Amino acid sequence: MEKILVLTHADESGSALSKASLEAVTAGLELAARLSAPLTIGIVAADAVAAAPALASTGARLLAVSGEAFAQARYASDAAAAEALCRAAEATIVLAPGTSRFTRVAAGVAHRLGGFADTHITALGDSETVDASRWFYRQRIEAVIRRDTRPWFLLLDAGTHAAFAGASGTAKVEEVAVQLPELRTTVSGFRAPEQGQQTIRPDAKMLLVAGAGWTKKQPDGQIHVTEAAELILGFLHATGASLGSSKSLVDQGGEGESVLPFLTHMNQIGQTGATPRHAKGLSTCCHGEEPHVVGWRFIGDRRAISLDPNCGWTRGKADVVYVADAFPVMAKVNALLTTKAK
Ligand SMILES: Cc1cc2nc3c(=O)[nH]c(=O)nc-3n(C[C@H](O)[C@H](O)[C@H](O)COP(=O)(O)OP(=O)(O)OC[C@H]3O[C@@H](n4cnc5c(N)ncnc54)[C@H](O)[C@@H]3O)c2cc1C
């Protein structure tokens, strides 16, 4: 019989589990119920005991690795923690959130245990075996993987499962001792864009995509980059949406053309960019070409505003296309959002 372990880690607070970890807990509960297999949840955190009550209602065995050494992501300490938890749980299937923290150590830990790791798992099937799905070739081909090797590490893509949200209660946590190797890396802190400047928001309900049209000559023969920037940022500010871009628009920066200063290649959606998951998406001033649209694979409701009635979006790629000038449309939308907020 399989023994399932869900690896979790704390968020920035150090005492609550990250959202991606809670999503992995949901996946673990579903898989354990389906296979009638025992479930263990392992917590890696500075204060794992404080994080544990949120898992009390899972009914799972709770193991924890705690201490200041585990407050920060660092290969040596995280790998040691994950290895110790896997050994204590005698896990055959290890589910972990595909966060940078666990993605970095999963292959190494799997190797130490003679196992195997697969990444970007989006679903675990519905049969009595473990069928792990992932997408290849930039989300164009879906594969279902089965392996005999154990332990089998499955790193789950964020947004593929609902975050576990059971009632908090008294939790019995078994502390697992970790033999730490010599720690050569000292984490001195984080450097991140200031809050408000960050435009990539994976947890947002909506994605706004800006295409190259925003910086092209408009019917009056002029470009209107400043106005475009104000409209885009105004919408993001009012809605909390995440900002994506077409490749053409972010490439323009390197080509010396007018650019929107807040866009980088990190915003790029598509074959050579990201494939985010949002309930809704609004594409503006973008042609809807296949290499871009393939990045919209996991966007629920897709809408587009383009001047071109023959653009790719109108050819069955969007649910709704507004054939219109995005400048006045977005100005009106922002005005309505401002009125609504008052
Ligand atoms: C190997 C390869 C990989 C690629 N990978 C990616 C990728 O990952 N992501 C990606 O995005 N692209 C990718 N591309 C490029 C892709 O094929 C397209 O060239 C690109 O996505 C087009 O970007 P765009 O629609 O922003 O610009 P354009 O093609 O220039 O289209 C601009 C659109 O804006 C519209 N417009 C202009 N003004 C307005 C206005 N006022 N109101 C409304 N609409 C307006 C125009 O009608 C036009 O449809 C890749 C290409 C290749 C060959």
The ligand as an ORCA input file, in Angstrom:
! r2SCAN-3c Opt
* xyz 0 1
  C       9.250     30.825    -31.598
  C       8.346     31.968    -31.219
  C       7.964     32.095    -29.913
  C       7.126     33.149    -29.509
  N       6.751     33.230    -28.218
  C       5.888     34.207    -27.862
  C       5.436     34.309    -26.513
  O       5.835     33.553    -25.639
  N       4.563     35.312    -26.225
  C       4.128     36.205    -27.171
  O       3.336     37.074    -26.822
  N       4.553     36.130    -28.416
  C       5.420     35.159    -28.799
  N       5.858     35.106    -30.082
  C       5.487     36.228    -30.980
  C       4.084     36.089    -31.509
  O       4.092     35.235    -32.654
  C       3.521     37.453    -31.922
  O       4.416     38.098    -32.801
  C       3.267     38.405    -30.768
  O       2.608     37.769    -29.712
  C       2.419     39.574    -31.269
  O       2.328     40.518    -30.237
  P       1.221     41.662    -30.221
  O      -0.090     41.073    -30.550
  O       1.371     42.395    -28.939
  O       1.710     42.680    -31.371
  P       1.185     42.928    -32.846
  O       1.233     41.677    -33.643
  O       1.938     44.103    -33.324
  O      -0.344     43.307    -32.658
  C      -0.784     44.513    -32.081
  C      -2.285     44.516    -32.114
  O      -2.740     45.676    -31.459
  C      -3.914     46.117    -32.138
  N      -4.114     47.532    -31.772
  C      -3.342     48.606    -32.082
  N      -3.853     49.727    -31.550
  C      -4.977     49.358    -30.877
  C      -5.958     50.073    -30.149
  N      -5.900     51.394    -29.970
  N      -6.971     49.368    -29.611
  C      -7.069     48.017    -29.777
  N      -6.177     47.293    -30.483
  C      -5.146     47.960    -31.018
  C      -3.615     45.878    -33.606
  O      -4.813     45.789    -34.349
  C      -2.885     44.536    -33.538
  O      -3.814     43.471    -33.658
  C       6.687     34.072    -30.485
  C       7.064     33.930    -31.826
  C       7.900     32.891    -32.180
  C       8.293     32.772    -33.610
*
